[in-house]
Amino acid sequence: MALTLQELVELTGGTLLCGDPAAAFHGISSLDLASARDVSFLGNPKYVTQFQKSQAGACLIEPGMGGAPAGMALVEVENPTMAFSAVIQHFAQQEPPFVAGVDPRAMIDPTASFDPEKVRVHAGAVIMAGAVIGDGSEIYPNAVIGRSVVIGRDCLIYQNVSIRERCVLGDRVVLQPGAVIGADGFGYEFSAGKHQKIPQVGIVELENDVEVGANTTIDRARFGKTLIGEGTKIDNLVQIGHNVQIGKHCLVIALTGIAGSSKLGNYVTCAAQVGIAGHLEVGDKAVLAARSGVTHDLPGGAVYLGNPAQTMKQELKVMALQRRLPKLIEDVKELKRRLDAGAE
C-alpha cells in the first residue's frame, strides 16, 4: 500500500521540512539499503554517515538534524524510532483480525472458565481444570494452560508456551513461543549424602503489560510468588529464579540470569548476559551493562559494569590500568635488570 509524503506527515505527527507532499513511497528500508521508493529514519547518531549517503526517498529525522542528501524528503519528528514504528505498521502485512472461537482440536477441561465467544483457542492447545481466561485473549497451538491458572484480558499466549498450575497473568500479557512460566524453582538441600528436592509450592505472577520472550523461563516461588512488575519486558533466553521480584517497567535482555530471591527495583535495565546472584537487591533505575556480574547489593540511579559489577567510572579506571599492565611489567623487568647490574 503506497504512502504519500503528506500521509506520512499525518501518520507520524511530524513536520514536513522539504519534499513534494504528493510524492508516493512503496516500502521501508534501512538508510544504507533504501531506494527512492522507500521511507527510512535516522534514530541513532551512529548512522549519520549512512544518512548523508542514503538513497531513501523520505526520511524521518529529529529536530535540528542537517546534512541530508539532495532530493531527499525530510519529515521532522520528536522521536524518529517511535514514529518509524507507525510506518512499519502501515506497510507490514497485518495480523488477521481477532476472531473468537474454540478449535475443536483443542483439549479443554469442562471446569475451565472463559467465554468462547470472546476468547480464541487454537488447535492443539490444552486448557486444564479450573483455568480462567479473560476476554480478548488468544491461546495459540500447543500452548498448555495448567490447573487453576488465571489469565487476564487481551493476552497473547503463543505456540508451545507452558503455564504451570495456579500462576496468574494480568491484562495484555504477551508470552512468546516456548516461554515457561511456573516451572519448579531450582531448590535442593544436601542431606544424607544426596541432594534432596525442596518443594516449590508458590506461583508466578505477571502484572499487566508484561512481555516474556521466546524460550525464557520464570520459576515458581518456593512459597509465595515470583513477581514480574507492570510493563516489564523480558527478552529471549532469560532465566529468572524462584521468589525473584522484578519491579515495574524494567528491561531484562537476552541470556540474563537472575538467581533466587533477588529483587530489582523499578525501571532497571539488565543488558545481555548479566548475571545476578541470589538474595541481592538492585535499586530503581540502575543500568547493568552487558556481562555485568552482580555479587552484592547495588544502589539505584547508576550505571554498572564489570564482574564483580561496580560503577562504570570505577570499572573504566580498572580497564585503563589493565591495558597498561604489559608496559608496567616491562618497566619492572628493566628496573630489576638495572638493580641486578648495579649489585654486580
C-alpha positions as CSV (number, residue, x, y, z in Angstrom):
1,M,0.0,0.0,0.0
2,A,1.6,3.3,-1.1
3,L,2.0,6.2,1.2
4,T,2.2,9.8,0.1
5,L,4.5,12.2,1.8
6,Q,1.5,14.1,3.1
7,E,0.1,10.9,4.6
8,L,3.5,10.2,6.1
9,V,3.4,13.5,7.9
10,E,-0.1,12.8,9.2
11,L,0.7,9.3,10.2
12,T,3.8,10.3,12.3
13,G,2.5,13.7,13.5
14,G,5.6,15.3,12.1
15,T,6.5,18.5,10.3
16,L,7.3,18.5,6.6
17,L,10.7,20.2,6.0
18,C,11.1,19.5,2.3
19,G,9.6,17.4,-0.5
20,D,6.5,17.1,-2.6
21,P,3.5,16.3,-0.4
22,A,2.0,14.2,-3.3
23,A,5.2,12.0,-3.8
24,A,4.4,8.4,-3.1
25,F,6.5,5.7,-1.4
26,H,6.0,2.0,-1.5
27,G,8.2,0.5,1.2
28,I,10.5,0.9,4.2
29,S,14.2,0.2,4.5
30,S,17.4,0.9,6.4
31,L,19.4,4.0,5.4
32,D,22.1,2.0,3.6
33,L,19.7,-0.2,1.6
34,A,16.8,2.3,0.9
35,S,15.9,3.4,-2.6
36,A,14.0,6.4,-3.8
37,R,10.7,4.4,-3.3
38,D,11.4,3.9,0.4
39,V,10.9,5.6,3.7
40,S,13.7,5.4,6.2
41,F,14.7,7.0,9.5
42,L,17.7,8.3,11.5
43,G,17.2,7.3,15.1
44,N,20.8,7.0,16.2
45,P,23.7,9.5,15.6
46,K,25.9,6.5,14.9
47,Y,24.3,6.3,11.4
48,V,24.7,9.9,10.4
49,T,27.2,8.9,7.7
50,Q,24.7,6.5,6.2
51,F,22.1,9.2,6.3
52,Q,24.3,11.6,4.4
53,K,24.9,8.9,1.7
54,S,21.4,7.4,1.7
55,Q,19.2,7.0,-1.5
56,A,16.0,6.9,0.6
57,G,13.2,8.9,-0.9
58,A,12.0,10.2,2.5
59,C,13.5,10.1,6.0
60,L,12.2,10.8,9.5
61,I,14.7,12.9,11.4
62,E,14.8,14.6,14.8
63,P,14.8,18.4,15.2
64,G,17.9,20.2,14.1
65,M,19.4,17.4,12.0
66,G,21.1,18.6,8.9
67,G,23.3,17.2,6.1
68,A,20.6,15.4,4.1
69,P,21.3,14.4,0.5
70,A,19.8,16.5,-2.2
71,G,16.4,15.4,-3.3
72,M,15.5,13.5,0.0
73,A,12.2,14.5,1.5
74,L,12.5,15.2,5.2
75,V,9.9,14.9,8.0
76,E,10.9,16.2,11.4
77,V,9.6,14.2,14.4
78,E,10.4,14.2,18.1
79,N,11.3,10.5,18.2
80,P,12.2,9.0,14.8
81,T,12.4,5.5,16.1
82,M,8.9,5.5,17.6
83,A,7.5,7.4,14.6
84,F,9.0,4.8,12.2
85,S,7.1,2.1,14.1
86,A,3.9,3.6,12.8
87,V,5.3,3.5,9.2
88,I,6.3,-0.2,9.7
89,Q,2.7,-1.0,10.7
90,H,1.4,0.8,7.7
91,F,3.5,-1.3,5.2
92,A,3.8,-4.6,7.1
93,Q,1.4,-7.4,6.5
94,Q,-1.2,-7.0,9.2
95,E,-2.1,-9.8,11.6
96,P,-5.5,-11.3,10.8
97,P,-8.2,-9.7,12.9
98,F,-9.0,-11.3,16.2
99,V,-11.8,-13.8,15.8
100,A,-13.2,-15.5,18.8
101,G,-13.8,-19.2,18.9
102,V,-12.5,-22.6,20.0
103,D,-11.0,-25.0,17.6
104,P,-12.5,-28.5,18.1
105,R,-9.0,-30.0,18.1
106,A,-8.1,-28.1,21.4
107,M,-8.3,-30.0,24.7
108,I,-10.3,-28.1,27.3
109,D,-11.3,-29.3,30.7
110,P,-15.0,-28.7,31.3
111,T,-14.2,-26.8,34.5
112,A,-12.1,-24.2,32.7
113,S,-13.8,-20.8,32.6
114,F,-13.9,-18.4,29.7
115,D,-16.4,-17.1,27.2
116,P,-15.9,-19.0,23.9
117,E,-17.4,-16.0,22.0
118,K,-14.8,-13.7,23.4
119,V,-11.6,-15.9,23.5
120,R,-9.7,-17.6,20.7
121,V,-8.3,-21.1,21.3
122,H,-6.3,-22.7,18.5
123,A,-5.8,-26.4,17.6
124,G,-3.7,-28.4,20.0
125,A,-4.0,-26.0,22.9
126,V,-4.6,-27.6,26.3
127,I,-6.5,-25.8,29.0
128,M,-6.6,-27.7,32.3
129,A,-9.1,-27.8,35.1
130,G,-10.1,-24.6,36.8
131,A,-8.2,-22.3,34.4
132,V,-9.7,-18.8,33.9
133,I,-9.1,-16.8,30.7
134,G,-10.2,-13.2,30.2
135,D,-12.0,-11.8,27.2
136,G,-10.0,-11.0,24.2
137,S,-7.1,-13.4,25.0
138,E,-5.8,-15.8,22.3
139,I,-4.2,-19.2,23.0
140,Y,-2.1,-20.4,20.1
141,P,-1.4,-24.0,19.1
142,N,0.2,-26.4,21.6
143,A,0.2,-23.9,24.4
144,V,-0.6,-25.6,27.8
145,I,-2.5,-23.7,30.4
146,G,-2.2,-25.5,33.7
147,R,-4.6,-26.1,36.5
148,S,-6.2,-23.1,38.1
149,V,-4.2,-20.6,36.0
150,V,-5.7,-17.2,35.7
151,I,-5.1,-15.2,32.5
152,G,-6.3,-11.6,32.2
153,R,-7.9,-9.8,29.2
154,D,-6.3,-9.4,25.8
155,C,-3.3,-11.7,26.4
156,L,-1.4,-13.4,23.7
157,I,-0.1,-16.9,24.6
158,Y,1.9,-18.1,21.6
159,Q,2.9,-21.6,20.4
160,N,4.4,-24.1,22.8
161,V,4.1,-21.9,25.9
162,S,3.7,-23.7,29.2
163,I,2.0,-22.0,32.2
164,R,2.1,-24.2,35.3
165,E,-0.6,-24.6,37.9
166,R,-2.0,-21.5,39.8
167,C,0.1,-18.9,38.1
168,V,-1.5,-15.5,37.4
169,L,-1.2,-13.3,34.4
170,G,-2.6,-9.7,34.3
171,D,-4.1,-8.0,31.2
172,R,-2.3,-7.6,27.9
173,V,0.5,-10.0,28.8
174,V,2.4,-11.5,25.8
175,L,4.2,-14.8,26.1
176,Q,6.4,-15.5,23.0
177,P,6.8,-19.1,21.8
178,G,8.4,-21.6,24.1
179,A,8.2,-19.5,27.3
180,V,7.8,-21.5,30.5
181,I,6.0,-19.8,33.4
182,G,6.0,-21.5,36.8
183,A,8.4,-24.4,36.5
184,D,9.8,-25.6,39.8
185,G,12.5,-23.4,41.3
186,F,16.0,-24.9,41.5
187,G,15.9,-25.7,45.2
188,Y,17.8,-28.6,46.8
189,E,19.3,-29.3,50.2
190,F,22.3,-31.6,50.6
191,S,21.3,-34.2,53.2
192,A,22.1,-37.8,53.9
193,G,24.7,-37.8,51.2
194,K,22.5,-36.6,48.3
195,H,20.7,-33.5,47.0
196,Q,17.1,-33.6,48.4
197,K,14.5,-31.6,46.5
198,I,12.8,-28.8,48.4
199,P,9.1,-28.5,47.5
200,Q,8.3,-25.5,45.3
201,V,4.6,-24.6,46.1
202,G,4.4,-20.9,45.2
203,I,3.4,-19.3,41.9
204,V,4.5,-16.8,39.3
205,E,2.5,-13.6,38.9
206,L,3.0,-11.4,35.8
207,E,1.4,-8.0,36.1
208,N,-0.3,-6.0,33.3
209,D,1.5,-5.4,30.1
210,V,4.4,-7.7,30.8
211,E,6.0,-9.4,27.7
212,V,8.2,-12.5,28.0
213,G,10.5,-13.6,25.2
214,A,10.9,-16.9,23.4
215,N,12.3,-19.8,25.5
216,T,12.5,-17.7,28.6
217,T,11.9,-19.4,31.9
218,I,10.4,-17.9,35.1
219,D,10.4,-20.3,38.0
220,R,7.6,-20.5,40.6
221,A,8.4,-19.5,44.1
222,R,9.3,-21.9,46.9
223,F,6.4,-20.3,48.7
224,G,4.6,-17.0,48.0
225,K,5.2,-15.7,44.5
226,T,7.8,-14.8,41.9
227,L,6.7,-11.4,40.7
228,I,7.2,-9.5,37.4
229,G,6.0,-5.9,37.7
230,E,3.8,-4.0,35.3
231,G,5.2,-3.1,31.9
232,T,8.4,-5.1,32.3
233,K,9.8,-6.5,29.1
234,I,11.9,-9.7,29.2
235,D,13.9,-10.8,26.2
236,N,14.5,-14.3,24.8
237,L,16.6,-16.9,26.7
238,V,16.4,-15.3,30.1
239,Q,16.3,-17.4,33.3
240,I,14.5,-15.9,36.4
241,G,14.8,-17.9,39.6
242,H,12.3,-18.7,42.3
243,N,11.0,-15.8,44.5
244,V,12.7,-13.2,42.4
245,Q,10.8,-9.8,42.4
246,I,11.3,-7.5,39.4
247,G,9.8,-4.0,39.5
248,K,7.7,-2.1,37.0
249,H,8.9,-1.1,33.5
250,C,12.2,-3.0,33.7
251,L,14.2,-4.3,30.7
252,V,15.8,-7.7,31.0
253,I,17.9,-8.6,27.9
254,A,18.9,-11.9,26.4
255,L,20.8,-14.5,28.3
256,T,20.5,-12.7,31.6
257,G,20.2,-15.0,34.7
258,I,18.7,-13.8,38.0
259,A,19.2,-16.2,40.9
260,G,16.5,-16.9,43.5
261,S,15.1,-14.3,45.9
262,S,16.9,-11.3,44.3
263,K,14.9,-8.1,43.9
264,L,15.1,-5.5,41.2
265,G,13.5,-2.0,41.6
266,N,11.5,-0.1,39.0
267,Y,13.0,0.9,35.6
268,V,16.1,-1.3,36.0
269,T,17.9,-2.3,32.8
270,C,19.8,-5.6,32.6
271,A,21.8,-5.8,29.4
272,A,22.7,-9.0,27.7
273,Q,24.4,-11.8,29.7
274,V,24.0,-10.1,33.0
275,G,24.3,-12.4,36.0
276,I,22.7,-11.6,39.4
277,A,23.5,-13.8,42.4
278,G,20.8,-14.8,44.8
279,H,19.3,-12.7,47.7
280,L,20.6,-9.4,46.3
281,E,18.8,-6.0,45.7
282,V,19.3,-3.7,42.7
283,G,17.8,-0.2,43.2
284,D,15.5,1.8,41.0
285,K,16.8,3.0,37.6
286,A,20.0,1.1,37.8
287,V,21.6,0.1,34.5
288,L,23.6,-3.1,34.4
289,A,25.8,-3.2,31.3
290,A,26.4,-6.3,29.2
291,R,28.1,-9.2,31.1
292,S,28.0,-7.5,34.4
293,G,28.2,-9.9,37.4
294,V,26.3,-8.7,40.4
295,T,27.6,-10.2,43.6
296,H,26.4,-7.5,46.1
297,D,23.6,-5.1,46.5
298,L,23.7,-2.1,44.1
299,P,22.1,1.3,44.7
300,G,19.8,2.7,42.1
301,G,20.3,5.5,39.7
302,A,23.8,4.5,38.4
303,V,25.4,2.6,35.5
304,Y,27.3,-0.6,36.5
305,L,29.8,-2.6,34.6
306,G,32.2,-5.5,35.1
307,N,32.5,-8.6,37.2
308,P,32.0,-8.0,40.1
309,A,29.9,-5.1,38.9
310,Q,30.9,-1.6,40.0
311,T,30.1,1.9,38.8
312,M,31.1,2.4,35.2
313,K,33.6,5.1,36.3
314,Q,35.4,2.7,38.6
315,E,35.4,-0.1,36.1
316,L,36.7,2.1,33.3
317,K,39.6,3.1,35.5
318,V,40.3,-0.6,36.1
319,M,40.2,-1.4,32.4
320,A,42.6,1.5,31.7
321,L,45.0,0.2,34.3
322,Q,44.8,-3.4,32.8
323,R,45.8,-2.1,29.4
324,R,48.9,-0.6,31.0
325,L,49.9,-3.8,32.6
326,P,52.2,-5.1,29.8
327,K,54.2,-1.8,29.8
328,L,54.4,-1.9,33.6
329,I,55.7,-5.4,33.6
330,E,58.4,-4.4,31.1
331,D,59.3,-1.4,33.2
332,V,59.6,-3.7,36.3
333,K,61.8,-6.1,34.3
334,E,64.0,-3.3,33.2
335,L,64.3,-1.9,36.7
336,K,65.2,-5.4,38.0
337,R,67.8,-5.7,35.3
338,R,69.4,-2.4,36.4
339,L,69.4,-3.3,40.0
340,D,71.0,-6.7,39.3
341,A,73.6,-5.0,37.2
342,G,74.4,-2.4,40.0
343,A,74.7,-5.2,42.5
344,E,77.5,-6.8,40.5
